[in-house]
Amino acid sequence: MEIHTRFLLFLLYVTICLNEIVSTNAESDPLEYLQSVNRDHPVGAPLTVEDFENGDKLVSTPPTTASSDPIHLANLYEGDIAMTSTEFLMQKEKNAVILDKHKWNRGIVPYTISADFVSDERATIARAMSEYHAKSCIRFKPKSPQSSDRDYLAIVKGQGCSSHVGRLGNGEQILSLGAGCVSVGIALHEMMHALGFWHEQSRPDRDQYVTVYYENIKEGMAYNFHKQSWANVQNLSRDYDTGSIMHYGAYAFSKGKGLPTILPKNPNEQIGQRREFTVTDIKKINTLYKCPQTNQEEDIADVQATEKPSSSTGCQDNGEHCKYWSEHDECERNPKYMKVYCRKSCNFCGETDCHDSNRHCNYWASIGECTKNPSYMKSNCKKACKTC
C-alpha cells in the first residue's frame, strides 16, 4: 500500500511539472505545439552570401536586462528546452548528450529558415552560424530537396526562444527564435542546445561554484534548477563555467525584481551572458564532435613558434589528419597551420593565386553561389569555385 501511495504521489508530481512546462498556447505537448508553429511559417530561401556578409558587420550586444532573459519567454522546461512528455520523464543526459544518435552526423546540420525573418534577422542568424563555422567543425548547410537529409533544423519565428537538446532523429526539428530572441547570443545558445548541450547549471558540481536562492524562485518553478548526478552526465572533462553562454542569468525564474535566484560564489565572475562563446564553450563543442584542434589560438601560437619544414621535403603533408582537416574546410579557416603542415591536402604546392579571400567561400560554393553570383565568387572564391 505504501509503495502504491508513493507511486501515485510521483505521478502527481510529474503531472504538475508537465503542466508548468507546456506552453501557454494550451497544447498538450510542447513538441506538437512547435510542429504546428512551422506549419504556420512557410520556408524561405536559405541564407545567402549577402546575409553572411551583413552578419560579419554586426556588433554583438547583450539582448537582456539585469532582470530578464529571452530564453525564458517560451515557458518550457528550464525556460527554452522543448521536450515531449516522454523526453521529460526519460531525460538522463546532461551537461552534453552521451549517445552518438543524438549528435549530428559529422557535425553537419541541415537547416531550413522561415520566410518570416527580415533581412536584419537573417544577418543575425548567419552571424551565429559563422561563429560555429569559424570556431568548430560544425557546419550548418541548407537542406536540399534533392538530398537524403532526413533530419534537419527548421528555424522559425515561434513563441519565444526554444530548441530540443541534440538531434531527435525523427525528421524536422524546430528551433524557435521568436520576438525578443533574434540576437547573436540567443541564436548561439539555442543552436548549442540543438547540437546536444543542456544548461551549465544542471551539472552536479554546480553547488561548488554557484548558490541557488530557492526562496527567490517563483512558486512552482524550482524544478528548473534541478541538477543531475554524475551517473547521467558528460562534462567533457571541462571545468564548470559560470560565464558560459549556456548558463542561467542571476534572475532566472525570479519571483520579484531585484531578487537573484542564482549567483556565482566568486563575486568577480560573470554569469548568464548572452553575447558570445566562452573558450570553454568552444572546447566543449569541439570535444563532443571530435573536431580537429587546429583553429584555436594556442595552436596558431605553436605553429608560429615552430620551425617550418624544409623545402627539400617536397609537396607533402606533415600532419597525420591533413586529409580529414582539408575536407572540413580547415585550409581556408586556418591557413597559417595548413600551409605549413598540410600543403598537399590543401593544394598549396606551387600555387600562388589560387585561394579564397573570404572565410565563407566553401559554404557559399556548397549552396550554388558560384553560378548564382559569379561576378563576386570568381574574384573572391577562386579555389572554392574551382576556377583556378
N, C-alpha and C positions, 0 to 999 in steps of 0.2 A: 504493500500500500504506500509506504514511504517513497519507494522508487517511482511509483506511478505519479505521485504528487509532485515530485521533483521534475519529472519529465514534462508534466503539464505546465509547471512554472517556467521551465525553459522555453517551451513553445510560446507561452505568453510573452516572454522577454523578446524573443525573435520577432514576433508579430509587431510589437511596439517599435522595435528598431527599424523594421522594414517600412512601417507606416511613416516614420520620420524621414527616411531617405528617398521615398518616392517623390517625384516632382509634384509641384502644385497644379499641374495640369490634370490631376486626378486619374492618371494612368495607373494600371495595376502593376506595371513592371517598367523600370527605367529604360531597359533595352527597347521595349515596344514603343515607348514614347520617342526615343531617339531615332528609331527607324521611321516613325511617322514624320519626324522633322524633315528627313531627307526627301520624303515623297512630296513635301510642300515646297522644296527648294530645288529648282532644276539645275542640272550640272552645267557649269560654264566651261570656258576654254581653259586649258592648262596654263600655268604660269609661263610667261614669255620672257624673252631677253630683256625687254623694256621693264618688266616687273622686277627682275633681279637687279638691273642697273639702278632703278629707282630705290630699291631696297638698300643698296650699298650706300646711298646718300643719306639714309635715315640716321638720326641721332637717337640712340636708345635711352628712353626716360622711364622712370618708375611709374606704373599705372595706378598705384594705390596711394591712399592717405594712411595716416597712422592708425586709423580705426576701422578700415575696411579693406577687403581683399576680393577682387573679382572672382577668384576661384571658388568662393562660397555662394555665388549667385544661382547656381543650378540646383541647390538644395538636395544634393545627392550624398552618398556616403563619403565622409571626410571632405564634403563640400563639392568636389568635382569629379569623383570617381564613379563612372557608370557601371552598375553591376546588376545582373539578373538576380532573382531570388536565390537560385541555386548557387551562383557565384558567391553571394553574401554568406551563405551557410558553409560553403566548402573552402573559402579563402584560407590559404596557408602560406602563400609566398610573399614575403616582404624581407628586405628592402628592395630586392630586384627579383624578377621571376627566375625560377630554378630550371624548369623544364624547357628543353630546346623547342618544343612545339609552340611555345608562347613567344618565341623570338622570330623576327622576320628573316627569311632565308637570305643569307649572305649580306644582311644589313640593308637590303633593297626594299623600300617601302613604296609600292604603287599607290597613287592617290588620284582622287577627283576633287574638284573645288567648285563650290556653289556659284552660280551666276549672280547671287545676291551681293557678293563682295564688290565694292567700288575700287577704283584704281589705287588709292592710298592704302586701302586694306590689303589688296593683293600684294603691294610692295612690302608691306609689313610681314606678311606670311612668307614671302620669298626671302626676306632678310633672315627670318628664323631658320628656314631651310638651309640658307647659305652658311649659317653658323655651324650647323651639323656637318655640312659638306666640307667646311674648312678645318674642322677640329676633330673629325672622326671619320670612320669609313662608312657611316650611314649615308645612304643615297635615297632621296625622295624623287621618284620618277612618275610622270603621268601614266595613268592606267590606259593602255591602248585597247580599243575594242577588238583588235585582231590578236592581242596577246593571250597567253594562257594564265594570266594573273587571276586567280580565284579570290584571293584575299587582298583587300585594299582599304585604305583610309578614305572616307568621304568627309571632306572638310566643309562644314556647313555653318550657317548663322542660326543656331538653335537658341535654346533658353540658357543663357549663361555660358560658362566655360566648363567643358567636361570631356572626358575620354575614358575608354576602358584601359585596363592595365595589360600591356602585352598584346600579341596577336591572338585574336579569338579563334581563327581558323574556320569560320563559317561564312566567308564571303565579305560583304560590305560591313564596314566597321566605322561608326560615327565618331568624329572629333568635332566638337562644337566650339565655335568662337563667336558667341553672341554679343549683344550690346554690352560695352564696357570691357570686352575681353580681347579686342584686336590690338594688342601691343606685342612687341618682340618678345618681352619676357614671359608673358602669359602663353604665347604660342610655343615658346621653348618648353615651358612647364608641361603643357598638355601633350606635346609631341613626345616628351620624355616619358610620360605615363604610357603612351601608346607603344613605345619601344620596350616597356617592361618594368618601369620603375614606380614604386609606391612613394608616399611621402616619407621624408627623412625621419620625422619624429616618431614613426611607428617602430623604429629599431628598439630592441630590448635593452640596449645600453644607454638609452636616451637620458635616464634619470641621473647619470653621471655628469651630464652636460647642460641640461635644462631643468627648470622647475615648472611643473604644471599646477596652476592655481584653480583647482576644481570649484572652489567657492565662487569664482567669477564666470564660470561657464553657464550658458543658457540652460534652463531646465530641459532635460531630455536629450542633451547634445553631448554628454560626457563620453558616449561610446566612440565619438570621433577622435578621441585621444587614446584609444586602445593601443597597447604595444604588444609585440609578438615575442615568442620565446625563440631561443637560438635554434631550436629544432626545426623551425619553419622559415628561417631567414638565410639569405645570402647577402652578406655585406660587401662582397667582392674585395675583401682584405683592405678596406679603406676606413680611415678614421671618421668618426661622427663629424658632420659638417653643418654647423648652425647657419652658415651663410649660404647653404645650397639653395638653388632655385626651386628645389622640391620641398623645402621646409615651411611649416606654418609660420605666419606672422605672429607678432606678440599678442594681437587682439582677436585671434581666430575664435569664432563662436562665443564672443564675449556677451554677457547679459547687460552690459551698460558701458557708455562712453567712458574711456579712460581707465577701464578695468582690464588689466592684462590677464591673459589665460596661460601664456607660456613665455618664459623669459630665460635667456642664457645665464648660467651660473657665473660666467665671466662677463661682467657688465661692458667690457670693451668690444665684445663680439656682436656683429650684426645678426639679425635673424629675420627670415622670411622675405628676402629681397626678390623682386620680380624684374630685374634688369638684364642679367647675363649669367652664363655658366660660371661656376667656380672651377678652379683647377681640379678639385675632387670630382665634380660632376662629370667633367670631360674624361677623367681617368676611369670612372665607373662605366661610362658608355663604351669606351674603348676596350675595357676588360671584359664586359659582358659579351660584346660582339667580336672579341679576339681581333681587334684592329691592329695593324702594324703600328709600332710605336715610333714613327719617324717624323711626325708633324708637330712635335712638342718642342718647346724652347730649349730644354736641356739637350735634346738630340741634335738640334742645329748647332748649339754651342760645341758639342762634342765633335761634329764634323769640321767646324772652323778651326778647332784646335788640333785636328789630326792631319798628319801629312798625307797629301794626295797620292794615289797610286802612281807608280812610274808609267810614263807613256809607252815604255817598251813592252808593257803587258798587252798592248793592242786593244781592239774593241771587245771588251768582255765585261761581264758583271762581277762585282766583288762583294756581293751580298747574297745571302742564301735565299732570300724571299723576293728577289727583284721582279721575277715574272708576275708573282701574285700582286705585288705593290703596283706595278705598271698597269695591270688590269683594273686596279681600283683607283686610278687617276692620281697616284702619288707623283708621277713625273711632272705634272703641272702644279700640284698643290705644294710640293716640297722639292723644288728643283735643286736647291743647294746641296741636299743629300744625294738625290738621284743622279745628278750629273757627275758626281764623284764615284759613286759605288754601283750604279745600275745603268751605265751608258748603253749597253747593248739592248736591254729590255725597253729602254725609253727611246731608242733610235736616235741617240745623241751623237753617234760616231760620225764624224766628218760633216755634220750638218751645221750650218751657220745661221740660216734664216728660216728654218722650218720649226716654228714654235708658235705657241698661243700666247697672246698678250693679256688674256683675261682668265681668271680662275674658273669661270663658269663655262668655258668653251666646250668641254666634253659633255656637260649636261645639255647645253643648247643643241649640240650636234645630235645627241641621242633623241631629241624631240623634233628633229627635222628642220632646224633653223638654217642649216647650210643651204637648203633650197628655198626656204620661205624668205630668208633675209640675206641673200648672197652678197650684197654690197658691203655690209658690215662684216659678215662672217669670213669672207675670203681675205679681207685685210687684217682682221684681228684674231682669227681662229684657223690659221692655215693648217696646222697639224691635225686638229680635231676634224676638220672637213676633208683632210687628205688631199689638199690642193698643192702640196709641195713634196 
